[in-house]
């Protein structure tokens, strides 16, 4: 909408009047096909209802974009003298149209002029809101808003911390895998092509060769704290299978999570490393839902996942 003509000193040329609102042009634009000028808000609203020029009714297509008015028209508008918008609030100033906005930002009669609260909070508020301003309410709102922002930041920090923990775990897994590959490569380079990988003259190796390979299908069935009766049953089965007596006690001690290596020592670490269990070379304890994971066969897993001489794992189900 344009400026009220009655606000101006002297006569206003008809060329400076918007034919839609009958006010002095405000932010004027021009129709390209006929060069008639209108307030930008007025012509945009007009074109929402009909695609014609308000003056000569020529069609305006969507490709004919509105354009700025010529500089001479802008100069004529800037020279007009207009009274302050805050005249009803006591301002008697008349200024050039091109400096009206600057005057309004400084006008002491402007009801929206920002002022400092003098009641104690020191906040900056619009002049016309001073009467309704409540320091306690406003400060409480600010504190509440800052509290919400702090809570959001805390949640972001917690998310970052979780991501860092996950990244550290992934780095640990990758490091262990790389170490196991290096150890495997070193071991292979030391083996003579004419020798078997397993020294069959060694008592432990001979016993292991007699045990069938095992595959665990349900790692979640692992019994990490077997009772004395269950341990006795497994111990008897190990002895019957030919397990060397000098490692039997150690193996049975290692059937409880309190003796397991770091990667298996807690439920949390076991859940975290569950993907790596498939890399274990396990031997089944005959007739039982249990396996033995010997260190000599699992050097590739690293000290994080194995221990000397080996680990006994007992399951409720899931051994093939």
C-alpha positions, 0 to 999 in steps of 0.5 A: 500500500502507498503513502497517504497523499494527505501526509505530504507538503505541497502537491504530488504529481499524478505520475507518483500516484499508484492507480490501485491504492491511490496513495503515493508510490511505496517501493514502486515497480514497473510493468515491463510491457507498458511501463506503468508504475505501481506499489509493489505490494499493490500490483502483486496482490492485483496479479494474484487475481488477474494477469492484466495491467490495472491501467490499460488492461494489457495481458501480463504473462508469467514470463514478464517479470516486474522491474524497478522504476527508472531512476528519475521516478525514484529521484522525484519520490525522494524529494517529497516531504512527508510528515512522521508516521508517529504524528499521532504520538506527538511527533511534528517532524516533516522529512524527505521521503528517502530518509523517513525510515532513518528518522523513524528509527531515531524518533523519540515518539516512536512507540516501538522504539527500543528502551532499557527497562528502568525497573531493575532487569535492564532488558531492552523492550519496545517503548509501548510495552513498558507498561505491561513489562514484568521483570520477573516474568521476562527473566524467568522466560530467559532462564527457561529458554537458556535451560532448554538450550543447555539441555539440548547441548548436553544431549548433543555432548552425550551423543558425541561421547557415544559416537567416540566410544563406538569409534574407539571400539571399532579402532580396537577391533581393527587393531586386533585384526591387523595384529592377528594378520601380522602374527599369522603371516609371521607364523606362516613364514617360519613354517617349512613347506615340508612340515605340518602346521601342527606338531603331532609329537606335542601332547596338547596338539595331539589331544586337540587333533582328536577333538572335532571342530565345533561351530557355535550357532547361538552365542547368546546361550553362553553360560559365563558363571557355571556352578560347581556341578556343571564344571565337574561334568565338563572336567570329567568329559575333558579328562576322558577325552585325553586332555593333558593333566597339567593343563586340565586345572587351568582350563577348568579355572578358565571356564568362569568369566572371572578368569576370562580375557578382557574381551570376554570379561563382562556382558557388555564386552561380550555383546560388543565383540560378538561379531568376532566370535566367528573367528574362533577356532573351537573344539567340541568337548565330547558329548557336551554343549561346550567347547574349548578355545585353545590359545595355540590355535587362536593366536590370530585373535590377540590377547584381548580375546584369548588366554593361556592355555585356553578358555572353556565355554559352556552353552545351554544350547547351540553347539554343532 
